[in-house]
Amino acid sequence: MFRPLLAFATSCLLSSAAPAQKRAIDWSATARPLPSGAYLVGNPAARAKLVEYASYTCSHCAHFAVESKPVLKDVMIRSGSTNLELRHVIRDALDLSAVVVARCAGPSGFAKVSDAIFAGQDDWLPRGAALDRTGADQPLAVRLRALSDGSGLSAIGRANGVTVQRLAACFADRAAIDRVIAASGAMPPEVRSTPTFFLQGRLAPASDWIRLEPLLRAAAG
């Protein structure tokens, strides 16, 4: 009578001592700046490596970001099979303001803020475009901060964890802004519009998610 109870107790003891399963890494929350000035989102060792040249004021880029997110960000990048290297194409001062806000979130928040900027483009872009026609004679830091505040870009940053103090420091960092501008000017000749994609180091014959998705799935295996 006592042996089954002993066996049961031993079984329970062994079960409780079994190592817990490792939780899967959410690679979509992982981002890091690269020496090139780009931001890499996802697993650095991913099989599929996607490079996107994008502008925050580009409506096609915003459409791609929103349309692709449920699969690209929430499945492929999250699982670690794919990474995305976002390279900024800066078209004007408003675009640069958006870049500063996104990068101001740092590695832990870049992907989230970048997605929020694209998702909210219909709201902040018209307001910012109206403001961008004024203040061209102001110092760059002052003009960029005014555009960010007036358009609603600063509010997007704050809503996603970027403090007022942090934003002020980012807009005052002229050296960092100059590096981003220089990186944007170093585009390869194949980049003639946004978004432009390179997959596995080669120019992808696609400019939207419908055409890019099958190519990306084949590369991810």
N, C-alpha and C positions, 0 to 999 in steps of 0.2 A: 504493500500500500504506500510505503514511503518512497519507493524507487521512482514511480511515475512523477511524483511531486518534485523529487530531486532533479529528475531529468528536465521537467518543465522549468524549474528555477534556473538550471544551467543554461537552458535554451534562451531564456529571457536575458540572462546575463550576457551571453555571447551576442545576442541581437543588439543590446544597448551599447555594446562595446564596438560594434561595427563602425567603420569610418563613414562619416556623412559624405554624400555625393557632392562633388564640386559644382557650384553654380555656374552656369554658362555666362561667359563674358558678354556684356552688351557693348559691342564694338561701335555702335552708332553714337555712343556718348564719349568716345575717345577721339581727341583731335590734338594735333601738335603743329606748331609753325615749322616751316622748312627754311633752310638757308636761302632758297630761291625767292622767298617772300610769299610763297603759297601756303595754304593750310591743308594738311592731310587729315581726312576724317576716316576713321576705321582702322582695321587691322593692317599694320605695315607689311605683314607677310601674306596678305590676301592673294589668292590666285588671279583674280581679275583686278586690274589696275586702271582706273578711269581718271583721266585728267579733263577738267572742264574749264574753259575760258569763259568767264561770265561777268556780266555787269549788273549791279543792283537796280539800275534804272532801265534795264532791258525787259520789255514785257514778255518776250519769248523765253527769257531766262526764268522769269517768275513763273510762267506757265509750266515750264519743265520742272522746276523745283516742287511745285504743288502736285502736279500730275504724277511724278515719279516717286514721291515720298513713300506711299504705302508699300511699294515693292523695293525700290532702291535703298532707301534709308531704313525702313522698318523691318525689312527681311534680309536683303542681301548684305548690306553693310553691317547690320546688327549681328548677323550670324558669323561674320568674319570672312566670308568668301570673297568680298569685294571691298575695295577702298576707293575713296573719291578725293582727288587732289584739286582743290578749288583755287584757280589762279584769277586774280582780279584784273578786269579790264576797266580802267577808269576813264570815263568819257567826259566828265565835267565835275564841277565843284560839289554838286549834290551827290553824285556817285561816290566821290571821295569821302564825303561826310558819312555815308552809309558804311563804307569800308572801315573807317575809323571806329564807328560804333560796334560793328561786328567783331573786329579784332580786339576791341577794348574788353570784351567778355573773357578773353584769355582762353587757354586750351580747354578748360572745363565747361565753358559756355559758348564757344564760338559757333558750333554746329546749331545749337538751339536758337541763338540770336540771328544767325544768318537765315535760317528757315523762317523765322518770324518777320524779318525784313522783307523777304520775298513774298510771304503770305499777305502782308499788309500793304503791298506796293500800290494798290488802287487807292488807298487812303492817303499815304504820305507823299506819293510822287506828285500829284497835282499841286498840293500846297507848297512843296519844295520847289517845283518848277517856277511858280509865280514869284517866290522869294529870290530865286537864283538870278533874276533879271536886275536885281538891285544889289548894292553893296560890293561891286567888283573892285572898288578902290580901297577896300578895307584890308588890313593885314590878313594873311591866309587863315591863321588860327581863329581870329575873330569871325571871319566870314563863314568858315566851316561850322563853328559852334552855333552861329545864328541860324544857319540852314538846318542843322540837326534839331535844334530846339523848336524852330518854327514849323518844320515839316511834320514833326512827331517821331522822328527817328530816335531822339533822346528818350522819349517816353517808352518806345519799344525796348531799348536797352535797359531802362530802369525796371520795366515789368518783368524782365528776365534776369534780374540779379546784378545789373551793373549800377553801382552807386553813383550819385552825383559827383562825389569827389574823384572817383575813378575816371568818369567821363571828362572832367576838367583836366586831369593829368594827361589823358590820351590826346586831347585836342591841343594841349600845350607842348606835346613832344614832337617838335618839328623834325628831328632827326629820323624818328620812326616813320613819320608821314612821308618824308623825302625818299626813304627806302622803298615804301610801298609804291610811290609814283614811279621810281626807277624800275622796279620789277614789272609794273604794268607796261612800261615802254619797251621791254625786252621780249616782246611776243615774236614767235616764229612767223615767217611770211604766210604760212597756211591759214593763219587766223585772220579772216577778212570780215567776220561777223560774229555776233554772239547769239546763242552759245555755240562754241566750237568744241568738239570732243576728240580726245586721243585715247585709244584703247590699246593697251599692251604696247604703248610707245608709238603707235601708228595713228595717223589721222583717220577718224571713224567716218564712214559715209552716211552720217545721220546728224540731224540737227534737232530732233525731237524724240520724245520717249517712245513713241510707237515704233520708230525705226531702230532706236538704240537698244531697246530691251532684248530682242532676240540675239543681238551680237554680244551683249553683256552676259546673258545666260550661258551662251556657248563658251565664253571665256572663263566663266566662273565654274564650269563643269557641273 
